[in-house]
Amino acid sequence: MLINDFYHIIARAEKSVTIQLEPSHPIYAAHFPDNPITPGACLVRIAEELVGGCMLSITNLKFMRPVLPTDTITYVFEQKKENIYTITIQSLDTIYARFIATYMCPDSNV
C-alpha cells in the first residue's frame, strides 16, 4: 500500500478525498531525477486504495497534466451506476486526470 508512505489523507468528504504526496519518497528520484512527476500507475493505485482496494477495471483514462510531488490533490468520485464511478483527480483550479473505474467492493469507502 502507498498510504502513509507515498501519500497522506488530509481531508475526507462524502464523495472526495484530498491527499498530500510525500515529495521525499524514493520514487521521485527515478521518475524523473531532474523533473520529478508522480507516476500515473501510482495515481490509479491511490484511487484503488481510497475505496478499499478492489478496483476491477478502468476505462477512458486520460492524463491532462502532470502531478508534481508538492501538489495537494483531490480525488472526486462521481457514481454513474452501481459500482461504476467517474474519478477526477484535481486541485482547486486544475484537472490532472479522469477515468472510469468499476469496483467490486461490498464495503466500499466511496
LINWO-V185934 format. One record per residue. N is the residue number from 1. PSI is psi as a letter, one per 30 degrees, with the letter a starting at -180 (NA if undefined). D_LAST is the distance of its C-alpha to the last C-alpha in Angstrom with 1 decimal. Layout:
{{N/PSI/D_LAST} {N/PSI/D_LAST}}
This chain:
{{1/k/17.9} {2/f/18.2} {3/k/16.5} {4/g/19.4} {5/e/21.8} {6/f/20.8} {7/l/18.3} {8/k/17.3} {9/k/14.4} {10/f/16.2} {11/k/13.8} {12/k/10.3} {13/a/9.7} {14/e/7.6} {15/g/6.3} {16/l/8.1} {17/k/9.5} {18/k/13.2} {19/l/15.2} {20/k/18.9} {21/l/20.5} {22/j/23.4} {23/f/26.5} {24/g/28.7} {25/k/26.8} {26/f/29.3} {27/e/27.5} {28/f/28.6} {29/f/32.2} {30/f/32.0} {31/i/29.7} {32/k/32.0} {33/e/34.6} {34/f/36.1} {35/i/33.1} {36/k/29.8} {37/l/26.6} {38/k/23.3} {39/k/23.2} {40/e/21.0} {41/e/20.2} {42/e/18.9} {43/e/16.6} {44/e/15.1} {45/e/15.0} {46/e/13.1} {47/e/10.3} {48/e/10.5} {49/e/10.8} {50/f/7.9} {51/g/5.5} {52/g/8.6} {53/h/11.3} {54/h/11.6} {55/k/11.9} {56/e/14.7} {57/l/16.0} {58/k/16.0} {59/l/18.3} {60/h/19.8} {61/k/19.2} {62/k/21.2} {63/k/22.0} {64/e/23.7} {65/k/24.6} {66/k/24.8} {67/k/22.7} {68/l/25.2} {69/f/24.9} {70/f/25.3} {71/k/22.6} {72/k/19.8} {73/l/16.8} {74/k/13.6} {75/k/10.7} {76/k/9.7} {77/j/7.1} {78/j/9.2} {79/k/8.9} {80/e/12.4} {81/l/12.8} {82/k/11.4} {83/g/9.5} {84/k/10.7} {85/k/9.3} {86/k/11.6} {87/k/10.8} {88/k/13.4} {89/j/14.7} {90/l/16.9} {91/a/19.0} {92/e/20.7} {93/g/23.1} {94/k/22.2} {95/k/20.0} {96/e/20.1} {97/l/18.3} {98/k/16.3} {99/l/15.4} {100/k/13.9} {101/k/11.9} {102/k/12.0} {103/k/9.9} {104/i/11.7} {105/j/9.6} {106/e/10.9} {107/h/8.8} {108/k/5.4} {109/f/3.8} {110/NA/0.0}}
